[in-house]
C-alpha cells in the first residue's frame, strides 16, 4: 500500500471567489490529512495560498514593484497561513512545521541533503511538513514555475509513492472538455497536444506544468493523481483507491540517483547531439542503454566530467540528460568511436 504521499493544494482550492483565504477549505483539507495520519500515512503538504492570505489581511496604497508586492504579501501571508494550519492540526492532536524552499535548495548538494534530512526527521516524529516556496527571498532566476514544480521535486527527494495535485478543476481535460481518467507512459505523449492550457488567475502555472511534472514523476515510478480539491473527501477517496480525477500510471521505480538527475535540467552545462540510430535505443526502456560515443555526432558547451549535459536528437528535440563521464575536450576526441566508456552511463541517465 502507498504510505508516503505528497499532497499539493492550489491557491484556488484554498481561497474564495475574491481571493481571500477560505477557512472552511482549510478545515476540509486538514480533516482529511489528519485521517490519513491516523491511518499511519506519511504526509507532506505543499500548500499555496500565502500571497492570497496576505492580500486578504493587508490593504495598501503604496506604489510597489511586482517583486516588492510579492515579498510583502508573501511575508505577511505565510505567517497567517501557517498559524491557521497549526491551529487546525492541533485540534486533531498533530503538529505541523513550516518548510520554505527555493530552487537553490535542490540545485546545491549540501542544501539538498540538509532539506531532505529535515523533512525525514519531521516525518519520523509524526510531524506534518508544510512546504512552500520562500517568495520573500527567492531571486527571480531561482523561483519555481509554481508549487506543482516544487511538489514534484519534494516527491522525488523523499521517494514518495504518490503525488496528489489538488486543483480547482476535475482533472486533466481534453480538447472537448472531458476529464481524461487514465494516462499511461505508453500514451502520455499523445495527450500533450490536447491538454487545456488554461491556468489559475492566482497562480503562475497551469495544466501544462502539471502535465509535465506528472509525466516526469510517472517515468520515475511515482503515481500521480490530479483532481478537484474543492469536493468533500477527495483526498480520502484517492487514498482508498477510488477512481477520481486524472491518474498517471507509474513506470518502473527509479534509483535515488536517477531521480536526482531527472530534476537537474537547471544544471545543464552542455549538449550531446546524437544520430537517428541512437534515439530509439535511448527511448526503449527495456534496453537499459547508456549513451555511447559511437552514437554521438557533436558536442557543445564547455562541460567538465561530472557536469549535467542534455541529449539532443538530430532534429533538435531534447531526449533527456545525464551526468557526463568526460570533460568536453576529451569526449570531443572520441566522438563516433566504439569500445570506449559511455559518455553517460545508464545509472546517471534520465530520458524524458
C-alpha positions in Angstrom: 0.0 0.0 0.0 1.3 3.5 -0.8 2.2 5.0 2.5 4.1 8.2 1.7 2.1 10.8 -0.1 2.8 14.4 -1.1 -0.3 16.5 -1.4 -0.2 19.8 -3.3 -3.0 22.2 -2.7 -3.5 25.0 -5.2 -4.4 28.6 -4.4 -7.9 28.5 -5.8 -8.7 25.4 -3.7 -7.9 27.4 -0.5 -9.4 30.8 -1.4 -12.9 32.1 -2.2 -14.0 33.9 -5.3 -12.4 37.2 -4.0 -9.1 35.5 -3.4 -9.5 35.6 0.3 -8.3 32.6 2.4 -11.3 30.3 3.0 -11.1 28.7 6.4 -13.7 26.1 5.5 -11.5 24.9 2.7 -8.6 24.7 5.1 -10.7 22.7 7.5 -11.7 20.3 4.7 -8.1 19.7 3.7 -6.8 19.3 7.3 -9.5 16.9 8.4 -8.7 14.6 5.5 -4.9 14.7 6.1 -5.5 14.1 9.9 -7.5 11.0 9.0 -4.7 9.7 6.8 -2.2 10.4 9.6 -4.3 8.3 12.0 -4.1 5.5 9.3 -0.3 5.7 9.5 0.4 7.5 6.3 3.4 9.8 5.9 2.0 13.1 4.5 3.9 16.1 3.2 1.7 19.1 2.3 2.8 21.5 -0.4 0.5 24.5 0.1 -0.1 27.5 -2.0 -2.2 30.4 -0.7 0.3 32.5 1.2 0.1 35.6 -1.1 -3.7 35.3 -1.1 -3.7 35.2 2.7 -1.5 38.3 2.8 -3.7 40.2 0.4 -6.8 39.4 2.4 -5.1 40.9 5.5 -3.3 44.0 4.3 -4.7 46.7 2.0 -2.0 49.1 0.8 -2.0 52.2 -1.4 1.8 52.3 -1.6 3.4 52.0 -5.1 5.0 48.6 -5.2 7.0 46.8 -7.8 6.0 43.2 -8.7 8.8 41.8 -6.6 8.2 44.0 -3.6 4.5 43.3 -3.7 5.1 39.6 -3.8 7.6 39.8 -0.9 5.2 41.9 1.2 2.1 39.8 0.8 4.0 36.5 1.0 5.8 37.5 4.2 2.5 38.5 5.9 0.5 35.7 4.4 2.9 32.9 5.3 2.6 33.7 9.0 -1.2 33.8 8.8 -1.4 30.6 6.7 0.8 28.5 8.9 -1.0 29.8 12.0 -4.3 28.6 10.6 -2.8 25.3 9.7 -1.2 24.9 13.1 -4.5 25.6 14.9 -6.4 23.2 12.8 -3.9 20.3 13.1 -3.5 20.8 16.8 -7.3 20.2 17.1 -6.5 16.7 15.8 -3.5 16.4 18.1 -1.0 16.7 15.3 1.9 19.2 15.0 2.8 20.8 11.6 6.0 22.5 10.6 6.7 25.2 8.0 9.5 24.4 5.5 10.3 27.2 3.0 12.4 26.4 -0.1 14.0 28.0 -3.2 15.4 26.2 -6.2 18.9 26.6 -4.7 17.9 24.0 -2.1 17.5 21.4 -4.9 20.5 22.6 -7.0 23.1 22.6 -4.3 24.1 19.2 -2.9 24.6 20.3 0.7 21.3 22.2 0.7 19.5 19.2 -0.9 20.6 16.7 1.7 20.1 19.1 4.6 16.5 19.7 3.4 15.8 16.0 2.9 17.2 15.2 6.3 14.9 17.9 7.9 11.8 16.5 6.1 12.7 12.9 7.0 13.2 13.9 10.7 9.8 15.6 10.8 8.1 12.6 9.2 9.9 10.2 11.6 8.5 12.2 14.6 5.0 12.2 13.1 5.0 16.0 12.3 3.3 17.2 9.1 5.7 19.3 7.0 4.0 22.2 5.1 6.2 23.2 2.3 6.0 26.4 0.2 8.3 28.5 -1.9 10.2 31.1 0.0 8.8 34.0 -2.0 10.3 36.5 0.4 13.9 35.8 -0.5 13.8 33.9 -3.8 15.6 35.6 -6.7 13.7 35.6 -10.0 16.0 33.2 -11.6 15.6 30.8 -8.6 11.8 30.8 -8.5 9.8 27.7 -9.3 7.4 27.6 -12.2 4.8 27.2 -9.5 4.2 24.9 -6.5 3.5 22.0 -8.8 7.2 22.0 -9.7 8.1 22.3 -6.0 5.8 19.4 -5.2 7.4 17.3 -7.9 10.9 18.0 -6.5 9.8 17.1 -2.9 8.1 13.9 -4.1 11.3 12.8 -5.9 13.5 13.9 -3.0 11.6 11.9 -0.4 11.0 8.9 -2.7 7.2 9.2 -2.1 4.9 6.7 -3.6 2.3 9.1 -4.8 1.8 12.8 -5.6 -1.8 14.2 -5.3 -2.3 17.6 -7.0 -5.5 19.3 -5.9 -6.7 21.9 -8.4 -9.9 23.8 -8.9 -11.0 21.6 -11.9 -11.8 17.9 -12.0 -8.6 16.7 -13.7 -6.8 16.9 -17.0 -9.3 17.9 -19.6 -9.0 17.0 -23.3 -9.9 19.5 -26.1 -13.6 18.6 -25.7 -13.6 19.5 -22.0 -13.9 15.9 -20.8 -11.7 14.5 -18.0 -9.0 12.1 -19.0 -9.3 9.3 -16.4 -6.0 7.5 -17.0 -2.8 8.3 -18.7 -0.1 5.6 -19.2 3.6 6.0 -20.1 2.8 4.4 -23.5 0.2 7.0 -24.4 1.4 10.1 -22.4 2.9 11.9 -25.3 -0.2 11.6 -27.4 -2.1 13.6 -24.8 0.3 16.6 -24.7 -1.4 18.4 -27.6 -5.0 18.1 -26.3 -4.4 19.3 -22.7 -6.0 22.6 -22.0 -3.6 25.5 -21.4 -5.9 27.4 -19.0 -4.3 28.4 -15.8 -5.4 29.8 -12.5 -5.5 33.6 -12.2 -4.0 33.3 -8.8 -1.1 31.0 -9.8 1.9 31.1 -12.1 1.4 27.7 -13.6 -1.4 25.7 -15.2 -2.3 22.3 -16.6 0.7 22.2 -19.0 3.0 22.4 -15.9 1.0 19.8 -14.1 1.2 17.5 -17.1 5.0 17.9 -17.4 5.5 17.2 -13.7 3.2 14.2 -13.7 4.9 12.7 -16.8 8.3 13.1 -15.3 7.3 11.5 -12.0 5.5 8.7 -13.7 8.7 7.9 -15.6 10.4 7.7 -12.2 7.9 5.2 -10.9 5.7 7.6 -9.0 1.9 7.5 -9.2 0.3 11.0 -9.8 -3.3 12.0 -9.4 -4.7 15.4 -10.4 -8.2 16.0 -9.0 -10.6 18.7 -7.8 -9.8 19.7 -4.2 -13.0 21.6 -3.7 -15.1 18.5 -3.3 -15.6 16.7 0.0 -13.2 13.8 0.8 -11.2 14.0 -2.5 -8.0 13.0 -0.7 -9.6 10.2 1.2 -11.2 8.8 -1.9 -7.9 8.8 -3.7 -6.2 7.1 -0.8 -8.9 4.4 -0.8 -8.3 3.7 -4.5 -11.5 5.4 -5.8 -11.1 6.4 -9.4 -11.3 10.2 -9.4 -9.6 12.9 -11.5 -6.8 12.0 -13.8 -4.5 9.1 -12.9 -0.9 8.9 -14.3 0.1 5.3 -14.0 3.8 4.9 -12.9 6.5 3.0 -14.6 9.4 1.2 -13.0 10.7 2.7 -9.8 14.0 4.6 -10.4 17.0 4.8 -8.1 17.6 7.9 -6.0 20.5 8.9 -8.2 18.3 8.8 -11.4 15.6 10.7 -9.6 18.0 13.5 -8.8 19.2 13.5 -12.4 15.6 13.7 -13.6 15.3 17.1 -11.9 18.7 18.5 -12.9 17.6 20.4 -16.1 18.6 23.7 -14.5 22.2 22.5 -14.1 22.8 21.7 -17.8 26.3 22.7 -18.9 26.4 21.4 -22.4 24.8 19.1 -25.0 25.4 15.8 -26.8 23.9 15.6 -30.3 23.1 12.0 -31.3 22.3 10.3 -34.6 19.0 8.9 -35.6 20.0 5.3 -34.7 20.6 6.3 -31.0 17.1 7.9 -30.5 15.0 4.7 -30.4 17.7 2.8 -28.4 17.7 5.5 -25.7 13.9 5.7 -25.6 13.5 1.9 -25.3 13.1 1.4 -21.5 13.7 -2.3 -21.8 17.3 -1.9 -23.0 18.8 -0.1 -20.1 21.1 1.6 -22.6 23.9 4.1 -21.8 24.7 7.0 -24.1 27.7 5.7 -26.2 30.0 8.0 -28.0 29.5 5.9 -31.2 26.0 7.4 -31.4 27.1 11.0 -30.7 27.6 13.3 -33.7 28.6 16.6 -32.0 29.2 18.2 -28.6 28.5 21.7 -27.4 29.3 23.6 -24.2 32.4 23.7 -22.1 31.3 21.0 -19.6 33.5 19.1 -17.2 33.4 15.5 -16.0 30.5 15.2 -13.5 28.5 18.0 -15.1 25.0 17.6 -16.3 24.5 17.6 -20.1 21.4 17.2 -22.2 20.9 14.9 -25.2 19.6 16.4 -28.4 18.1 14.4 -31.3 19.1 15.2 -34.9 16.0 17.5 -35.2 16.9 19.4 -32.0 14.4 17.7 -29.6 15.7 17.2 -26.1 15.6 13.5 -25.3 16.9 13.7 -21.7 20.0 14.5 -19.7 22.6 12.9 -17.5 26.0 13.2 -15.9 29.0 13.2 -18.2 31.9 10.8 -17.6 34.2 13.0 -19.6 35.1 16.7 -19.9 34.2 18.3 -23.3 37.7 18.2 -24.8 38.4 14.6 -24.0 34.9 13.5 -25.2 35.3 15.5 -28.4 38.3 13.4 -29.4 36.2 10.2 -29.0 33.0 11.2 -30.8 31.8 8.4 -33.0 34.3 5.9 -31.5 33.4 2.3 -30.4 34.7 0.4 -27.4 35.2 3.4 -25.1 33.4 4.1 -21.9 29.9 5.7 -22.3 29.6 9.4 -22.3 26.6 9.0 -19.9 26.2 5.7 -18.0 22.7 4.4 -17.7 22.8 4.8 -13.9 23.2 8.5 -14.4 20.8 9.0 -17.4 17.2 10.2 -17.5 15.2 10.0 -20.7 12.1 12.3 -20.8 
